[in-house]
Amino acid sequence: MPRRPVTAAVREQAESWYREVASNRTGGTPEVAYPDSMASFDWLVVDRDDRVWVRETVVPGDTVARYRVLTADGRPEATIELPEGLWIQWIGERDLLGVEWDAMDVAYVREYAIKHH
């Protein structure tokens, strides 16, 4: 998986978070040195069949999250795209359940089919 560059939008998101959260704890916004790129992935989960779902790093502006699914022995099995912001709760053989939030912060349980090729 390729590394994602640290863009101006990524820096702004981090600085916004620092202004909101860190300044309340420290009394100011700390100086931050940004790397040129981010990790290739930012989240993973193992499903009931011991497949590893690895989410490629999501950055501001992404509308989908891409998951690389690996078999229990580490072989690539599939690439699956889901809406960015979906919080996966359960993964079955043919579908998965996740939680999404609308603009008013109301949570909805969503089911997505997993298509095997």
Buried (B, 14 or more C-beta within 10 A) or exposed (E): EEBBEBBEEBEEBBBEEBEEEBEEEEEEEEEEEEEEEBEEBBBEBEBEEEBBBBBBBBBBEBEBBBBBBBEEEEEEBBEBEBEBBBEBEEBEEEEBBBEBEEEEEEEEEBEBEBEEE
